[in-house]
Amino acid sequence: MADDAQTAKPTTALQVACDTEVSGCVFLMRTEADDRDRLVEITRQHVADQHGKEYSAAEIEERHVREVEL
């Protein structure tokens, strides 16, 4: 039986997607909201390793991280 209190409240997560689809990159990741720092760091590393670009954590947050409803 589902917990009504849990189903009534929408659940959110953080999502990040690479915006370089032209290069054939497929990078989409979701995590819990309290895992924001790790999500940003993984994204920074991806962009540096795969695309040769360095961004600060603030730039990654602004450009890539979105809150999504689950």
N, CA, C and O atoms as a Tripos MOL2 file, in Angstrom:
@<TRIPOS>MOLECULE
protein
  280   279    70     0     0
PROTEIN
NO_CHARGES

@<TRIPOS>ATOM
      1 N           0.8490   -1.1850    0.0000 N.3       1 MET1
      2 CA          0.0000    0.0000    0.0000 C.3       1 MET1
      3 C           0.8860    1.2370    0.0000 C.2       1 MET1
      4 O           1.8410    1.3190    0.7730 O.2       1 MET1
      5 N           0.5780    2.1900   -0.8540 N.am      2 ALA2
      6 CA          1.3800    3.4050   -0.9680 C.3       2 ALA2
      7 C           1.0960    4.3460    0.1930 C.2       2 ALA2
      8 O          -0.0240    4.4030    0.7020 O.2       2 ALA2
      9 N           2.1040    5.0690    0.5970 N.am      3 ASP3
     10 CA          1.9810    6.0640    1.6480 C.3       3 ASP3
     11 C           1.3980    7.3270    1.0240 C.2       3 ASP3
     12 O           2.0530    7.9640    0.1980 O.2       3 ASP3
     13 N           0.1580    7.7030    1.4120 N.am      4 ASP4
     14 CA         -0.5130    8.8550    0.8120 C.3       4 ASP4
     15 C           0.2420   10.1430    1.0280 C.2       4 ASP4
     16 O           0.2570   10.9940    0.1390 O.2       4 ASP4
     17 N           0.8690   10.3200    2.1740 N.am      5 ALA5
     18 CA          1.6320   11.5330    2.4430 C.3       5 ALA5
     19 C           2.8040   11.6440    1.4750 C.2       5 ALA5
     20 O           3.1550   12.7400    1.0390 O.2       5 ALA5
     21 N           3.3990   10.5240    1.1460 N.am      6 GLN6
     22 CA          4.5380   10.5200    0.2520 C.3       6 GLN6
     23 C           4.1160   10.7650   -1.2030 C.2       6 GLN6
     24 O           4.8180   11.4660   -1.9320 O.2       6 GLN6
     25 N           3.0080   10.2130   -1.6270 N.am      7 THR7
     26 CA          2.5660   10.3780   -3.0060 C.3       7 THR7
     27 C           1.9540   11.7500   -3.2570 C.2       7 THR7
     28 O           1.9540   12.2120   -4.3980 O.2       7 THR7
     29 N           1.4370   12.4080   -2.2390 N.am      8 ALA8
     30 CA          0.8210   13.7140   -2.4030 C.3       8 ALA8
     31 C           1.8730   14.8030   -2.6010 C.2       8 ALA8
     32 O           1.6010   15.7980   -3.2720 O.2       8 ALA8
     33 N           3.0500   14.6370   -2.0410 N.am      9 LYS9
     34 CA          4.1010   15.6380   -2.1340 C.3       9 LYS9
     35 C           5.0040   15.3280   -3.3330 C.2       9 LYS9
     36 O           5.5810   14.2430   -3.4130 O.2       9 LYS9
     37 N           5.1270   16.2900   -4.2720 N.am     10 PRO10
     38 CA          5.9830   16.0320   -5.4230 C.3      10 PRO10
     39 C           7.4490   15.8900   -4.9970 C.2      10 PRO10
     40 O           7.9190   16.5880   -4.0990 O.2      10 PRO10
     41 N           8.1460   14.9880   -5.6510 N.am     11 THR11
     42 CA          9.5490   14.7760   -5.3760 C.3      11 THR11
     43 C          10.3670   15.4550   -6.4650 C.2      11 THR11
     44 O          10.0390   15.3610   -7.6480 O.2      11 THR11
     45 N          11.4260   16.1350   -6.0640 N.am     12 THR12
     46 CA         12.2730   16.7910   -7.0430 C.3      12 THR12
     47 C          13.6810   16.2200   -6.9820 C.2      12 THR12
     48 O          14.1010   15.6350   -5.9830 O.2      12 THR12
     49 N          14.3820   16.4080   -8.0650 N.am     13 ALA13
     50 CA         15.7730   15.9860   -8.1620 C.3      13 ALA13
     51 C          16.5150   17.0330   -8.9770 C.2      13 ALA13
     52 O          15.9100   17.9270   -9.5680 O.2      13 ALA13
     53 N          17.8260   16.9090   -8.9970 N.am     14 LEU14
     54 CA         18.6380   17.7720   -9.8340 C.3      14 LEU14
     55 C          19.0050   17.0010  -11.0900 C.2      14 LEU14
     56 O          19.2760   15.8020  -11.0390 O.2      14 LEU14
     57 N          19.0120   17.6910  -12.2050 N.am     15 GLN15
     58 CA         19.3520   17.0590  -13.4680 C.3      15 GLN15
     59 C          20.3840   17.9060  -14.1840 C.2      15 GLN15
     60 O          20.3360   19.1350  -14.1400 O.2      15 GLN15
     61 N          21.3070   17.2460  -14.8360 N.am     16 VAL16
     62 CA         22.2880   17.9440  -15.6540 C.3      16 VAL16
     63 C          22.4040   17.1990  -16.9750 C.2      16 VAL16
     64 O          22.4180   15.9680  -17.0050 O.2      16 VAL16
     65 N          22.4850   17.9500  -18.0620 N.am     17 ALA17
     66 CA         22.6260   17.3540  -19.3910 C.3      17 ALA17
     67 C          23.6800   18.1370  -20.1530 C.2      17 ALA17
     68 O          23.7450   19.3630  -20.0610 O.2      17 ALA17
     69 N          24.4940   17.4310  -20.8970 N.am     18 CYS18
     70 CA         25.5010   18.0740  -21.7260 C.3      18 CYS18
     71 C          24.7930   18.7820  -22.8800 C.2      18 CYS18
     72 O          23.8820   18.2220  -23.4910 O.2      18 CYS18
     73 N          25.2070   20.0000  -23.1710 N.am     19 ASP19
     74 CA         24.5440   20.7620  -24.2280 C.3      19 ASP19
     75 C          25.3340   20.7520  -25.5320 C.2      19 ASP19
     76 O          25.2180   21.6780  -26.3360 O.2      19 ASP19
     77 N          26.1350   19.7130  -25.7460 N.am     20 THR20
     78 CA         26.9350   19.6380  -26.9590 C.3      20 THR20
     79 C          26.4700   18.4640  -27.8180 C.2      20 THR20
     80 O          27.2830   17.6600  -28.2740 O.2      20 THR20
     81 N          25.1710   18.3730  -28.0330 N.am     21 GLU21
     82 CA         24.5990   17.2740  -28.7890 C.3      21 GLU21
     83 C          25.2090   17.1590  -30.1820 C.2      21 GLU21
     84 O          25.2800   16.0600  -30.7330 O.2      21 GLU21
     85 N          25.6520   18.2780  -30.7620 N.am     22 VAL22
     86 CA         26.2320   18.2810  -32.0980 C.3      22 VAL22
     87 C          27.4420   17.3490  -32.1550 C.2      22 VAL22
     88 O          27.6970   16.7180  -33.1810 O.2      22 VAL22
     89 N          28.1800   17.2660  -31.0580 N.am     23 SER23
     90 CA         29.3640   16.4110  -31.0360 C.3      23 SER23
     91 C          29.0120   14.9430  -30.8090 C.2      23 SER23
     92 O          29.8980   14.0880  -30.7900 O.2      23 SER23
     93 N          27.7300   14.6480  -30.6380 N.am     24 GLY24
     94 CA         27.3050   13.2810  -30.4000 C.3      24 GLY24
     95 C          27.3530   12.8940  -28.9330 C.2      24 GLY24
     96 O          27.2050   11.7190  -28.5980 O.2      24 GLY24
     97 N          27.5520   13.8390  -28.0790 N.am     25 CYS25
     98 CA         27.6560   13.5720  -26.6430 C.3      25 CYS25
     99 C          26.2860   13.2650  -26.0550 C.2      25 CYS25
    100 O          25.3110   13.9690  -26.3180 O.2      25 CYS25
    101 N          26.2250   12.2120  -25.2610 N.am     26 VAL26
    102 CA         25.0160   11.8800  -24.5230 C.3      26 VAL26
    103 C          25.4150   11.8300  -23.0520 C.2      26 VAL26
    104 O          26.1170   10.9160  -22.6180 O.2      26 VAL26
    105 N          24.9680   12.8050  -22.3070 N.am     27 PHE27
    106 CA         25.3200   12.9090  -20.8910 C.3      27 PHE27
    107 C          24.1170   13.4670  -20.1620 C.2      27 PHE27
    108 O          23.8070   14.6520  -20.2870 O.2      27 PHE27
    109 N          23.4400   12.6310  -19.4070 N.am     28 LEU28
    110 CA         22.2850   13.0400  -18.6360 C.3      28 LEU28
    111 C          22.3700   12.3410  -17.2980 C.2      28 LEU28
    112 O          22.5180   11.1210  -17.2340 O.2      28 LEU28
    113 N          22.2770   13.1110  -16.2340 N.am     29 MET29
    114 CA         22.4040   12.5280  -14.9090 C.3      29 MET29
    115 C          21.4150   13.2170  -13.9830 C.2      29 MET29
    116 O          21.2010   14.4270  -14.0640 O.2      29 MET29
    117 N          20.8150   12.4240  -13.1020 N.am     30 ARG30
    118 CA         19.9230   12.9570  -12.0720 C.3      30 ARG30
    119 C          20.4000   12.4660  -10.7190 C.2      30 ARG30
    120 O          20.9510   11.3730  -10.5860 O.2      30 ARG30
    121 N          20.1720   13.3050   -9.7220 N.am     31 THR31
    122 CA         20.5350   12.9220   -8.3620 C.3      31 THR31
    123 C          19.6300   13.6470   -7.3810 C.2      31 THR31
    124 O          18.8650   14.5320   -7.7620 O.2      31 THR31
    125 N          19.7230   13.2690   -6.1350 N.am     32 GLU32
    126 CA         18.9370   13.9250   -5.0970 C.3      32 GLU32
    127 C          19.4640   15.3370   -4.8850 C.2      32 GLU32
    128 O          20.6410   15.6140   -5.1180 O.2      32 GLU32
    129 N          18.5840   16.2230   -4.4420 N.am     33 ALA33
    130 CA         18.9350   17.6270   -4.2810 C.3      33 ALA33
    131 C          20.0960   17.8430   -3.3210 C.2      33 ALA33
    132 O          20.8590   18.7950   -3.4850 O.2      33 ALA33
    133 N          20.2450   16.9840   -2.3280 N.am     34 ASP34
    134 CA         21.3240   17.1790   -1.3610 C.3      34 ASP34
    135 C          22.6710   16.6720   -1.8750 C.2      34 ASP34
    136 O          23.6570   16.6910   -1.1390 O.2      34 ASP34
    137 N          22.7220   16.2240   -3.1120 N.am     35 ASP35
    138 CA         23.9540   15.7240   -3.7140 C.3      35 ASP35
    139 C          24.4680   16.6900   -4.7920 C.2      35 ASP35
    140 O          25.1890   16.2890   -5.7050 O.2      35 ASP35
    141 N          24.0880   17.9580   -4.6700 N.am     36 ARG36
    142 CA         24.3900   18.9890   -5.6720 C.3      36 ARG36
    143 C          25.8940   19.1350   -5.9240 C.2      36 ARG36
    144 O          26.3160   19.1890   -7.0800 O.2      36 ARG36
    145 N          26.6990   19.1980   -4.8810 N.am     37 ASP37
    146 CA         28.1360   19.4120   -5.0600 C.3      37 ASP37
    147 C          28.7820   18.3080   -5.8860 C.2      37 ASP37
    148 O          29.6110   18.5810   -6.7540 O.2      37 ASP37
    149 N          28.4050   17.0710   -5.6190 N.am     38 ARG38
    150 CA         28.9670   15.9490   -6.3700 C.3      38 ARG38
    151 C          28.5080   15.9910   -7.8280 C.2      38 ARG38
    152 O          29.3010   15.7210   -8.7300 O.2      38 ARG38
    153 N          27.2500   16.3220   -8.0680 N.am     39 LEU39
    154 CA         26.7260   16.4370   -9.4250 C.3      39 LEU39
    155 C          27.4930   17.4960  -10.2070 C.2      39 LEU39
    156 O          27.8680   17.2710  -11.3580 O.2      39 LEU39
    157 N          27.7240   18.6340   -9.5950 N.am     40 VAL40
    158 CA         28.4520   19.7140  -10.2570 C.3      40 VAL40
    159 C          29.8890   19.2830  -10.5650 C.2      40 VAL40
    160 O          30.3910   19.5440  -11.6580 O.2      40 VAL40
    161 N          30.5400   18.6360   -9.6270 N.am     41 GLU41
    162 CA         31.9210   18.2150   -9.8450 C.3      41 GLU41
    163 C          32.0230   17.1600  -10.9540 C.2      41 GLU41
    164 O          32.9360   17.2240  -11.7780 O.2      41 GLU41
    165 N          31.1150   16.2090  -10.9840 N.am     42 ILE42
    166 CA         31.1170   15.2010  -12.0500 C.3      42 ILE42
    167 C          30.9080   15.8790  -13.4070 C.2      42 ILE42
    168 O          31.5520   15.5150  -14.3910 O.2      42 ILE42
    169 N          30.0230   16.8490  -13.4560 N.am     43 THR43
    170 CA         29.7590   17.5670  -14.7030 C.3      43 THR43
    171 C          30.9760   18.3720  -15.1340 C.2      43 THR43
    172 O          31.3360   18.3710  -16.3120 O.2      43 THR43
    173 N          31.6110   19.0570  -14.1930 N.am     44 ARG44
    174 CA         32.8300   19.8110  -14.5190 C.3      44 ARG44
    175 C          33.8820   18.8850  -15.1150 C.2      44 ARG44
    176 O          34.5300   19.2270  -16.1050 O.2      44 ARG44
    177 N          34.0490   17.7240  -14.5170 N.am     45 GLN45
    178 CA         35.0410   16.7670  -14.9850 C.3      45 GLN45
    179 C          34.6910   16.2530  -16.3820 C.2      45 GLN45
    180 O          35.5670   16.1150  -17.2360 O.2      45 GLN45
    181 N          33.4130   15.9720  -16.6080 N.am     46 HIS46
    182 CA         32.9600   15.5200  -17.9310 C.3      46 HIS46
    183 C          33.2820   16.5590  -19.0040 C.2      46 HIS46
    184 O          33.8520   16.2300  -20.0450 O.2      46 HIS46
    185 N          32.9170   17.7980  -18.7480 N.am     47 VAL47
    186 CA         33.1300   18.8560  -19.7330 C.3      47 VAL47
    187 C          34.6270   19.0400  -19.9980 C.2      47 VAL47
    188 O          35.0290   19.2400  -21.1440 O.2      47 VAL47
    189 N          35.4450   18.9740  -18.9630 N.am     48 ALA48
    190 CA         36.8920   19.1180  -19.1370 C.3      48 ALA48
    191 C          37.4700   17.9430  -19.9260 C.2      48 ALA48
    192 O          38.2230   18.1400  -20.8790 O.2      48 ALA48
    193 N          37.1160   16.7220  -19.5260 N.am     49 ASP49
    194 CA         37.6740   15.5240  -20.1640 C.3      49 ASP49
    195 C          37.1820   15.3240  -21.5910 C.2      49 ASP49
    196 O          37.9710   15.0240  -22.4870 O.2      49 ASP49
    197 N          35.8870   15.4870  -21.8020 N.am     50 GLN50
    198 CA         35.2920   15.1600  -23.0990 C.3      50 GLN50
    199 C          35.2890   16.3250  -24.0890 C.2      50 GLN50
    200 O          35.2780   16.1120  -25.3010 O.2      50 GLN50
    201 N          35.2990   17.5540  -23.5720 N.am     51 HIS51
    202 CA         35.1440   18.7070  -24.4580 C.3      51 HIS51
    203 C          36.2700   19.7160  -24.3300 C.2      51 HIS51
    204 O          36.2870   20.7230  -25.0360 O.2      51 HIS51
    205 N          37.2150   19.4510  -23.4290 N.am     52 GLY52
    206 CA         38.3900   20.3080  -23.3020 C.3      52 GLY52
    207 C          38.0950   21.7200  -22.8370 C.2      52 GLY52
    208 O          38.8440   22.6470  -23.1450 O.2      52 GLY52
    209 N          37.0100   21.8900  -22.0980 N.am     53 LYS53
    210 CA         36.6380   23.2230  -21.6020 C.3      53 LYS53
    211 C          36.6160   23.2030  -20.0850 C.2      53 LYS53
    212 O          36.1600   22.2390  -19.4690 O.2      53 LYS53
    213 N          37.1120   24.2760  -19.4940 N.am     54 GLU54
    214 CA         37.1200   24.4070  -18.0360 C.3      54 GLU54
    215 C          36.0550   25.4180  -17.6130 C.2      54 GLU54
    216 O          36.0180   26.5440  -18.1100 O.2      54 GLU54
    217 N          35.2020   25.0060  -16.7010 N.am     55 TYR55
    218 CA         34.1800   25.8920  -16.1520 C.3      55 TYR55
    219 C          34.2570   25.8410  -14.6380 C.2      55 TYR55
    220 O          34.6340   24.8210  -14.0620 O.2      55 TYR55
    221 N          33.9000   26.9390  -13.9990 N.am     56 SER56
    222 CA         33.8350   26.9670  -12.5380 C.3      56 SER56
    223 C          32.5530   26.2620  -12.0910 C.2      56 SER56
    224 O          31.6480   26.0290  -12.8910 O.2      56 SER56
    225 N          32.4920   25.9330  -10.8150 N.am     57 ALA57
    226 CA         31.2830   25.3100  -10.2700 C.3      57 ALA57
    227 C          30.0760   26.2260  -10.4750 C.2      57 ALA57
    228 O          28.9830   25.7540  -10.7900 O.2      57 ALA57
    229 N          30.2710   27.5220  -10.2970 N.am     58 ALA58
    230 CA         29.1630   28.4760  -10.4740 C.3      58 ALA58
    231 C          28.6690   28.4780  -11.9230 C.2      58 ALA58
    232 O          27.4630   28.5480  -12.1610 O.2      58 ALA58
    233 N          29.5900   28.4030  -12.8930 N.am     59 GLU59
    234 CA         29.1900   28.3650  -14.3020 C.3      59 GLU59
    235 C          28.4290   27.0870  -14.6230 C.2      59 GLU59
    236 O          27.4480   27.1210  -15.3660 O.2      59 GLU59
    237 N          28.8680   25.9690  -14.0770 N.am     60 ILE60
    238 CA         28.1710   24.6990  -14.2950 C.3      60 ILE60
    239 C          26.7640   24.7830  -13.7250 C.2      60 ILE60
    240 O          25.7980   24.3880  -14.3760 O.2      60 ILE60
    241 N          26.6540   25.3010  -12.5040 N.am     61 GLU61
    242 CA         25.3290   25.4440  -11.8710 C.3      61 GLU61
    243 C          24.4080   26.2830  -12.7500 C.2      61 GLU61
    244 O          23.2600   25.9070  -12.9890 O.2      61 GLU61
    245 N          24.9040   27.4060  -13.2260 N.am     62 GLU62
    246 CA         24.0890   28.3330  -14.0030 C.3      62 GLU62
    247 C          23.7000   27.7590  -15.3670 C.2      62 GLU62
    248 O          22.5660   27.9370  -15.8100 O.2      62 GLU62
    249 N          24.6150   27.0840  -16.0230 N.am     63 ARG63
    250 CA         24.3810   26.6170  -17.3860 C.3      63 ARG63
    251 C          23.7220   25.2520  -17.4830 C.2      63 ARG63
    252 O          22.9860   24.9930  -18.4350 O.2      63 ARG63
    253 N          23.9700   24.3660  -16.5100 N.am     64 HIS64
    254 CA         23.6000   22.9670  -16.7030 C.3      64 HIS64
    255 C          22.6080   22.4050  -15.6880 C.2      64 HIS64
    256 O          21.7400   21.6180  -16.0650 O.2      64 HIS64
    257 N          22.7060   22.7780  -14.4330 N.am     65 VAL65
    258 CA         21.9060   22.1260  -13.3870 C.3      65 VAL65
    259 C          20.4820   22.6630  -13.3860 C.2      65 VAL65
    260 O          20.2580   23.8720  -13.3490 O.2      65 VAL65
    261 N          19.5310   21.7480  -13.4280 N.am     66 ARG66
    262 CA         18.1060   22.0940  -13.4070 C.3      66 ARG66
    263 C          17.4120   21.2490  -12.3510 C.2      66 ARG66
    264 O          17.7870   20.0980  -12.1270 O.2      66 ARG66
    265 N          16.4220   21.8060  -11.7150 N.am     67 GLU67
    266 CA         15.6010   21.0370  -10.7890 C.3      67 GLU67
    267 C          14.4360   20.4670  -11.5810 C.2      67 GLU67
    268 O          13.7610   21.1820  -12.3210 O.2      67 GLU67
    269 N          14.2110   19.1740  -11.4150 N.am     68 VAL68
    270 CA         13.1380   18.5010  -12.1480 C.3      68 VAL68
    271 C          12.2360   17.7780  -11.1750 C.2      68 VAL68
    272 O          12.6670   17.3500  -10.1040 O.2      68 VAL68
    273 N          10.9800   17.6460  -11.5590 N.am     69 GLU69
    274 CA         10.0180   16.9140  -10.7530 C.3      69 GLU69
    275 C          10.0250   15.4520  -11.1710 C.2      69 GLU69
    276 O          10.0800   15.1330  -12.3590 O.2      69 GLU69
    277 N           9.9690   14.5880  -10.2030 N.am     70 LEU70
    278 CA          9.9610   13.1380  -10.4850 C.3      70 LEU70
    279 C           8.5530   12.5940  -10.3890 C.2      70 LEU70
    280 O           8.3370   11.3990  -10.5920 O.2      70 LEU70
@<TRIPOS>BOND
     1     1     2 1
     2     2     3 1
     3     3     4 2
     4     3     5 am
     5     5     6 1
     6     6     7 1
     7     7     8 2
     8     7     9 am
     9     9    10 1
    10    10    11 1
    11    11    12 2
    12    11    13 am
    13    13    14 1
    14    14    15 1
    15    15    16 2
    16    15    17 am
    17    17    18 1
    18    18    19 1
    19    19    20 2
    20    19    21 am
    21    21    22 1
    22    22    23 1
    23    23    24 2
    24    23    25 am
    25    25    26 1
    26    26    27 1
    27    27    28 2
    28    27    29 am
    29    29    30 1
    30    30    31 1
    31    31    32 2
    32    31    33 am
    33    33    34 1
    34    34    35 1
    35    35    36 2
    36    35    37 am
    37    37    38 1
    38    38    39 1
    39    39    40 2
    40    39    41 am
    41    41    42 1
    42    42    43 1
    43    43    44 2
    44    43    45 am
    45    45    46 1
    46    46    47 1
    47    47    48 2
    48    47    49 am
    49    49    50 1
    50    50    51 1
    51    51    52 2
    52    51    53 am
    53    53    54 1
    54    54    55 1
    55    55    56 2
    56    55    57 am
    57    57    58 1
    58    58    59 1
    59    59    60 2
    60    59    61 am
    61    61    62 1
    62    62    63 1
    63    63    64 2
    64    63    65 am
    65    65    66 1
    66    66    67 1
    67    67    68 2
    68    67    69 am
    69    69    70 1
    70    70    71 1
    71    71    72 2
    72    71    73 am
    73    73    74 1
    74    74    75 1
    75    75    76 2
    76    75    77 am
    77    77    78 1
    78    78    79 1
    79    79    80 2
    80    79    81 am
    81    81    82 1
    82    82    83 1
    83    83    84 2
    84    83    85 am
    85    85    86 1
    86    86    87 1
    87    87    88 2
    88    87    89 am
    89    89    90 1
    90    90    91 1
    91    91    92 2
    92    91    93 am
    93    93    94 1
    94    94    95 1
    95    95    96 2
    96    95    97 am
    97    97    98 1
    98    98    99 1
    99    99   100 2
   100    99   101 am
   101   101   102 1
   102   102   103 1
   103   103   104 2
   104   103   105 am
   105   105   106 1
   106   106   107 1
   107   107   108 2
   108   107   109 am
   109   109   110 1
   110   110   111 1
   111   111   112 2
   112   111   113 am
   113   113   114 1
   114   114   115 1
   115   115   116 2
   116   115   117 am
   117   117   118 1
   118   118   119 1
   119   119   120 2
   120   119   121 am
   121   121   122 1
   122   122   123 1
   123   123   124 2
   124   123   125 am
   125   125   126 1
   126   126   127 1
   127   127   128 2
   128   127   129 am
   129   129   130 1
   130   130   131 1
   131   131   132 2
   132   131   133 am
   133   133   134 1
   134   134   135 1
   135   135   136 2
   136   135   137 am
   137   137   138 1
   138   138   139 1
   139   139   140 2
   140   139   141 am
   141   141   142 1
   142   142   143 1
   143   143   144 2
   144   143   145 am
   145   145   146 1
   146   146   147 1
   147   147   148 2
   148   147   149 am
   149   149   150 1
   150   150   151 1
   151   151   152 2
   152   151   153 am
   153   153   154 1
   154   154   155 1
   155   155   156 2
   156   155   157 am
   157   157   158 1
   158   158   159 1
   159   159   160 2
   160   159   161 am
   161   161   162 1
   162   162   163 1
   163   163   164 2
   164   163   165 am
   165   165   166 1
   166   166   167 1
   167   167   168 2
   168   167   169 am
   169   169   170 1
   170   170   171 1
   171   171   172 2
   172   171   173 am
   173   173   174 1
   174   174   175 1
   175   175   176 2
   176   175   177 am
   177   177   178 1
   178   178   179 1
   179   179   180 2
   180   179   181 am
   181   181   182 1
   182   182   183 1
   183   183   184 2
   184   183   185 am
   185   185   186 1
   186   186   187 1
   187   187   188 2
   188   187   189 am
   189   189   190 1
   190   190   191 1
   191   191   192 2
   192   191   193 am
   193   193   194 1
   194   194   195 1
   195   195   196 2
   196   195   197 am
   197   197   198 1
   198   198   199 1
   199   199   200 2
   200   199   201 am
   201   201   202 1
   202   202   203 1
   203   203   204 2
   204   203   205 am
   205   205   206 1
   206   206   207 1
   207   207   208 2
   208   207   209 am
   209   209   210 1
   210   210   211 1
   211   211   212 2
   212   211   213 am
   213   213   214 1
   214   214   215 1
   215   215   216 2
   216   215   217 am
   217   217   218 1
   218   218   219 1
   219   219   220 2
   220   219   221 am
   221   221   222 1
   222   222   223 1
   223   223   224 2
   224   223   225 am
   225   225   226 1
   226   226   227 1
   227   227   228 2
   228   227   229 am
   229   229   230 1
   230   230   231 1
   231   231   232 2
   232   231   233 am
   233   233   234 1
   234   234   235 1
   235   235   236 2
   236   235   237 am
   237   237   238 1
   238   238   239 1
   239   239   240 2
   240   239   241 am
   241   241   242 1
   242   242   243 1
   243   243   244 2
   244   243   245 am
   245   245   246 1
   246   246   247 1
   247   247   248 2
   248   247   249 am
   249   249   250 1
   250   250   251 1
   251   251   252 2
   252   251   253 am
   253   253   254 1
   254   254   255 1
   255   255   256 2
   256   255   257 am
   257   257   258 1
   258   258   259 1
   259   259   260 2
   260   259   261 am
   261   261   262 1
   262   262   263 1
   263   263   264 2
   264   263   265 am
   265   265   266 1
   266   266   267 1
   267   267   268 2
   268   267   269 am
   269   269   270 1
   270   270   271 1
   271   271   272 2
   272   271   273 am
   273   273   274 1
   274   274   275 1
   275   275   276 2
   276   275   277 am
   277   277   278 1
   278   278   279 1
   279   279   280 2
@<TRIPOS>SUBSTRUCTURE
     1 MET1         2 RESIDUE 1 A MET
     2 ALA2         6 RESIDUE 1 A ALA
     3 ASP3        10 RESIDUE 1 A ASP
     4 ASP4        14 RESIDUE 1 A ASP
     5 ALA5        18 RESIDUE 1 A ALA
     6 GLN6        22 RESIDUE 1 A GLN
     7 THR7        26 RESIDUE 1 A THR
     8 ALA8        30 RESIDUE 1 A ALA
     9 LYS9        34 RESIDUE 1 A LYS
    10 PRO10       38 RESIDUE 1 A PRO
    11 THR11       42 RESIDUE 1 A THR
    12 THR12       46 RESIDUE 1 A THR
    13 ALA13       50 RESIDUE 1 A ALA
    14 LEU14       54 RESIDUE 1 A LEU
    15 GLN15       58 RESIDUE 1 A GLN
    16 VAL16       62 RESIDUE 1 A VAL
    17 ALA17       66 RESIDUE 1 A ALA
    18 CYS18       70 RESIDUE 1 A CYS
    19 ASP19       74 RESIDUE 1 A ASP
    20 THR20       78 RESIDUE 1 A THR
    21 GLU21       82 RESIDUE 1 A GLU
    22 VAL22       86 RESIDUE 1 A VAL
    23 SER23       90 RESIDUE 1 A SER
    24 GLY24       94 RESIDUE 1 A GLY
    25 CYS25       98 RESIDUE 1 A CYS
    26 VAL26      102 RESIDUE 1 A VAL
    27 PHE27      106 RESIDUE 1 A PHE
    28 LEU28      110 RESIDUE 1 A LEU
    29 MET29      114 RESIDUE 1 A MET
    30 ARG30      118 RESIDUE 1 A ARG
    31 THR31      122 RESIDUE 1 A THR
    32 GLU32      126 RESIDUE 1 A GLU
    33 ALA33      130 RESIDUE 1 A ALA
    34 ASP34      134 RESIDUE 1 A ASP
    35 ASP35      138 RESIDUE 1 A ASP
    36 ARG36      142 RESIDUE 1 A ARG
    37 ASP37      146 RESIDUE 1 A ASP
    38 ARG38      150 RESIDUE 1 A ARG
    39 LEU39      154 RESIDUE 1 A LEU
    40 VAL40      158 RESIDUE 1 A VAL
    41 GLU41      162 RESIDUE 1 A GLU
    42 ILE42      166 RESIDUE 1 A ILE
    43 THR43      170 RESIDUE 1 A THR
    44 ARG44      174 RESIDUE 1 A ARG
    45 GLN45      178 RESIDUE 1 A GLN
    46 HIS46      182 RESIDUE 1 A HIS
    47 VAL47      186 RESIDUE 1 A VAL
    48 ALA48      190 RESIDUE 1 A ALA
    49 ASP49      194 RESIDUE 1 A ASP
    50 GLN50      198 RESIDUE 1 A GLN
    51 HIS51      202 RESIDUE 1 A HIS
    52 GLY52      206 RESIDUE 1 A GLY
    53 LYS53      210 RESIDUE 1 A LYS
    54 GLU54      214 RESIDUE 1 A GLU
    55 TYR55      218 RESIDUE 1 A TYR
    56 SER56      222 RESIDUE 1 A SER
    57 ALA57      226 RESIDUE 1 A ALA
    58 ALA58      230 RESIDUE 1 A ALA
    59 GLU59      234 RESIDUE 1 A GLU
    60 ILE60      238 RESIDUE 1 A ILE
    61 GLU61      242 RESIDUE 1 A GLU
    62 GLU62      246 RESIDUE 1 A GLU
    63 ARG63      250 RESIDUE 1 A ARG
    64 HIS64      254 RESIDUE 1 A HIS
    65 VAL65      258 RESIDUE 1 A VAL
    66 ARG66      262 RESIDUE 1 A ARG
    67 GLU67      266 RESIDUE 1 A GLU
    68 VAL68      270 RESIDUE 1 A VAL
    69 GLU69      274 RESIDUE 1 A GLU
    70 LEU70      278 RESIDUE 1 A LEU
